[in-house]
Each structure stands twice: as structure tokens, then as C-alpha cells.
Amino acid sequence: MNRTILFSALAAFALSTFGGQSPLAYSRPENGRAPGTRSPLPDKVVVERVLDGDTVVVRGIKERVRLANIDAPEMSHGYGKPGQPFSVQAARWMERKVQGKAVTLRCPEQDRYGRWICDLFLDGEYVNKELVRAGLAWANTANRRYLRDESVLEAQREAQHGHRGLWEQRRPTAPWLWRQECWLGRACAGAASLQAPSARGPFALVHKMHE
């Protein structure tokens, strides 16, 4: 078999198997799993607990679920790693929205920590984007590959224009910069001292946020 025939055969196989898409393609979010996306996770799951604005625990899945396309303000991670303004509000918004409810997941990959990176839908609504639209998370532009849906960036512009949530601040710091400037560089303007969720309440504010 010469190279031309072999190439044609492989191309035909790929077309019939993946419908013209790369098996790693990640298309724009819709209500449900994207064509060509394969994941061992069930489509429908129940959110058992919200850990912060962009991380949840779902029933029956050992690994945590990290919301795709967005980055929410950082919660406190103990001494030397204070939380950001609006981190508590983001987590509470997520609790009200999805905790204890059945949601649809689309999870194209896992990150280096083993978390599933997922688009989360509630009754057809793209929750990741709505958190950004509420002004409680950023479109994740820390790296081009982290933002697969440009409509999330449009939701951020809408929140900025409306001065919603974290955009009430004069100079809000994106979480990926906060982790470097505050946690590593110890320059923590506007830090909020927070404690982890407890049985008495989801998120307790220990000290008021300061400018």
C-alpha cells in the first residue's frame, strides 16, 4: 500500500469516527456534552458542596470539579495566603445557585491537580458564565488555552460596564495575579481574612475587608 492510499484510508476513518473534528476538539458550550468530548463522568450529577467560587464537590465523584473558562476570587488558604475581596460573595452565590441541585456537566479534561475542568449547566443555564456576569469571577485569560468560550469574556465586559460585584472596586486584581503578587510577593492590597466553610455557616468573615 503506497502512502497516498494509506493517507486516504486514515482520513476516511477519522472523518467517520469524529465527524470531521479532532478527537480533542472543544467546541463552544451548549446545554450538555460537546460532540467528540469523552469523559467517564455522568452527565447529570448533584452538587454536594461548594468549596469556593469556582470549585465544587459532586456526589459520586472523588475528584473535585473546577469550573472551566473562569477564575473566581481566591478564598483564604491560611497564614500568608489571605482571601480576595468578593471571594465569600462568589462562594455564596454558587451555594444559592447549585448546592443540593442536579446539574449537567461537560468535562473535557483534568488539570494537574486531578480536578475535572467542567462547564456546569443548571436547567439549560451556563452557570460558569452567569457567575462572571454577576461580577463575581473573571473570564480566565491567564492563558489563551484556559478561555475556550469567548461569550464568557462578553459577560465580563457586561459586568464591568454595570460595575457589578468585584467591578465596584477601583482596581480589582485578577486571581492569577493575586496568587503571584499577594501569596508570593506579599503585596496584598484589599485582602480579606477568611476562615474555611464550617457546620455553622458556609463562609465566615473573620475580619472586614479593607481597602
N, C-alpha and C positions, 0 to 999 in steps of 0.2 A: 504494500500500500504506500503510495507516494505521499508527500507532505500535504499537497492540495486536498487529496481525498480525506486524509486524516483530519485536517483542519475543518473541512466542511462537516464531517461527522460530529466532531466535538461541538461545533457551533449549533448544529441542529439539536443535539442533546441538551445544550444549555438553554436554548430557546424553548424547548418543550418542557423542561423541568422548572425554569424560573420565569417563564413568560417574558423573556427579554430583559429581565432585571438581574443585577448581580445578586448572588445569594446573601450578600452583606448589605444590600441597599436598605436605606432607612428613609421611607417616604414621609411626607407631611402627616401629622397626627389626624386621625379620624376617630369616630366612635368605635373603637375596637382595635384588633391586632392588624398591623400593616401587612400587605401581601409580601410574602417572602421572609417574614420575620418568624423565627422558630425559637420557642422558649419552653422549658419544662414547666413553667408556672401556669396555673389555671387562669382562664380569662376573668372569671368572677371570683373575688375574694372579699373578706370582711376586714376592715381596718380595726385592729385591736387597740392600738396605742399610737399616739403622735409623740415623737421624740423631740422634734423641733419643726421649724417651718418647712423644711424640705425632706424630712426623713420620717418614715412610719414603719410600724410593725404590723404585718398582716397575718391572719390566722392560717396555720398550717404550713407556713414558710419560715425556715430557720433564719435565713439571711434577711437583713433589713432592706427596705425599699427606699431608694433615693430618687426624688423627683427629677426627671430629665429636663433639660433646657433652662433650668432656673438655678439661682443660688439665693437662699434666704439669709437674713442677718444671723450672725453666729450667736448661739447661746453661750453662757459661761462654761468653760471647761476646766474650772478650778483655778488654783492660785497661778497668777501670771498670765491667764488667758480669760480676761473678762468678756462679758457678752456685749453685743452691739445694741444701740437703740433700736427699738421695734422688733427685737428678736422674740420677746414674750408675746407681743401682739400677733406676730406671724404664726406662732405656735398655737395660740388660742383660736385664731381664725381657722386653722386647719382642724383643730379639735371640733369646733362647731360644725364644720363643713362635712367631715368624713368619718370621725371616730364612731365605731359601732355600726357603720353602714357598709352595704355591699357596693363595691366599686369594680370597674373594669380596668385591667392593667394591660399595657403593651410595653414589654421589656426587651429591648434589642440586645442588651449586653450587661455584663457585670464590670464594676470598677476594680481597682487594685486592692480594695479592702473587702471584696467579695459581695458588696451590696448590688442589688439589681437596680439598674437605671431605667426608670419607668415613666411612661405617660399614664396619668391616672384620670379616669373619667367617672363622673357621677351623673347618672341619668342623662348621658349624652353631653354633659358639660365638661370641658377640658380644664380640670382643676388647677394644673400647673400654671396655665395662662391666667386664670382668674385670680390667683394669689398675686401675680405680678400686676394685674390690672387694678387690684385693690391697693397697690403701693406698698406691699409687704414682702416683696422679693425682687431681685434683679433678673433680667434676661442674662443668662450666663455667657458673657462674651470674653471670659478669661482666656479662652482658646477657641479658635474657629470651629473645631470639631464638637465642642460642647453645645453649640446652638444649632440645632437641626431644623427648627421651625421659626422662620422669620416673623410669623404673626405674634410670637411672644415678645419680640422687640417692639412691635407696634403697640402692644398692650402696655409696655413700659413707657413709651412716649405719651400714651394717653394718661397714665398715672402722673407722670411728670408735669404735663400741662395742667392737670387738675390739682396739683400739689397734694396728692393723696398720700397718707401714711408716711413712710420714710422720706418722701419728697417734700414734706413740710420743713425738713432741715435745710439749712443754707448749703452745706457741703456734705452730703451723705457719702460714706465710704463703702465701696463695694466689698463684699465679704472676702474675696480673694486678695484684696489689698489689705483688709483688716488683719488677716492671718499673718501677713508679712510685716506690716508696719506696726501693729499693736503686739501680737503674740511673739514675734521675733525681734522687732525693733523697739518694743516697749514705748511706742508713741500712740497712746490710747485716748485720744480726744473723744469725749462723749460716751465713754464706756459705761455699761450698766452692770452692776454686780448682781448676779442671779444665782439661785440655787436650783438644783435639778427638780423635776416633777416629783411630787410626793403624794401620799394617800389622801392628805388633807385638801389638796388642790392641785391643778395641773402644773402651774408655774408660779412660784412665789417670788415677788420682787423684794429683795433684801434691802437694797439702798436705791433711792431715787436716781434716775438717770440725770446726769449733769451735762452742761454744755462744755 
